[in-house]
Amino acid sequence: MGVEVVVEGLTKSFGKQNIWQNVTLTLPRGEVSVMLGPSGTGKTVFLKSIVGLVRPEQGHVLIDGVDMVNSRERDVYEARKLFGLMFQDGALFGSLSLFDNVAFPLREHTRKKESEIRRIVMERLDLVGLAGAEKKLPGEISGGMRKRVGLARALVLDPQIILCDEPDSGLDPVRTSYLSQLLIDINAEIDATMLIVTHNLDIAATVPDNMGMLFRRNLVTFGPREVLLTSEEPVVEQFLTARRAGPIGMSEEKDQATLDLEAAHGIVAGPPVERTIVPQLAPTPGLPERRAVRRRQERVKGMLHELPPAARRAIEASLRDGGGAATGPVAARVSRGAGA
Ligand SMILES: Nc1ncnc2c1ncn2[C@@H]1O[C@H](COP(=O)(O)OP(=O)(O)OP(=O)(O)O)[C@@H](O)[C@H]1O
């Protein structure tokens, strides 16, 4: 079962460049969360900080009693074994077969016999739909297949926390849909806590239980998916509707002068775009139910009074429907106030 990840007051800079400050959030155990944010806002640095590959100057990342920021290297190294990491490019060894790539962490970190390694590797390759391709080299398969090999490799040590950095980059929309389903299916199978960094709006809309966004060195929001999906924050709205008008510019962010200039040229946010909350994906029939769904229902019921009205209404609709976020077939419309 997944473990909770508690991030408290995290601040990271490289030299004089502050990447983000005072980031606080909790990834609930076994739930799937997505972190959004324009390019360069430090999402990858955030993932690396969680796993202790980057050391923030302030704050804590608490995992099973270990602070990944401030503990001794030996303790951080041990805690890292709880993680499965999937990097943007799959990070495969080009001269090793897919089998050997997936077997690598088992040979490196465990003393398992080759027969046991074979069993685990074949099981994981099967899970990501690559049974039969194990003898191929990474150069002989498509980008989408390489991603799935990366995911299989992230799964071999039975991770309790899975971090995926832009798992969709370079994938066509159909393959991205398959990947979304695969992420949900993996969560159903192993109940791991998952954090996915992505720019992909389909993944964002259909996969996570929780969503957050980094912008201008801050965590704009983090919470149940309905909070971000109904948010009227200009940056969230701009991101979710993929519009040019708004605070996000081509290079990181716009200053006020640019916004004024755009307004003078008629590039303004315009009428609000009606957004729809589509249902979250459910596991493929035949797989177990996601255990996180019931836990999440109880959790969000307890926090309803803290949430903005639109998010509350969306959650109440999905709870009335009986299944919570993961199974509700209703597509709730986000009713918008004027002036978004
Ligand atoms: N090791 C490092 N040393 C110095 N600066 C770094 C280092 N790693 C990242 N950065 C800087 O941190 C900032 C955030 O980078 P990061 O890759 O986390 O952004 P991102 O949100 O993941 O972007 P994208 O969506 O484009 O992948 C960038 O300005 C980057 O240049």
The ligand as a Gaussian input file, in Angstrom:
#p B3LYP/6-31G(d) Opt

LIG

0 1
 N       20.767000      21.571000     -11.415000
 C       20.314000      22.778000     -11.737000
 N       21.100000      23.861000     -11.627000
 C       20.646000      25.093000     -11.922000
 N       19.389000      25.360000     -12.356000
 C       18.570000      24.317000     -12.483000
 C       18.965000      22.980000     -12.199000
 N       17.899000      22.155000     -12.412000
 C       16.893000      22.950000     -12.830000
 N       17.278000      24.238000     -12.875000
 C       16.436000      25.384000     -13.253000
 O       15.233000      25.297000     -12.502000
 C       14.136000      25.816000     -13.267000
 C       12.985000      24.833000     -13.234000
 O       13.340000      23.682000     -14.002000
 P       12.404000      22.408000     -14.129000
 O       13.048000      21.482000     -15.106000
 O       12.092000      21.876000     -12.785000
 O       11.083000      23.047000     -14.758000
 P        9.768000      22.294000     -15.254000
 O        8.616000      23.007000     -14.638000
 O        9.880000      20.841000     -15.009000
 O        9.835000      22.620000     -16.807000
 P        9.273000      21.797000     -18.085000
 O        7.785000      21.778000     -17.950000
 O        9.716000      22.639000     -19.247000
 O        9.909000      20.431000     -18.061000
 C       14.687000      26.095000     -14.675000
 O       14.930000      27.481000     -14.771000
 C       15.986000      25.322000     -14.704000
 O       16.918000      25.945000     -15.542000

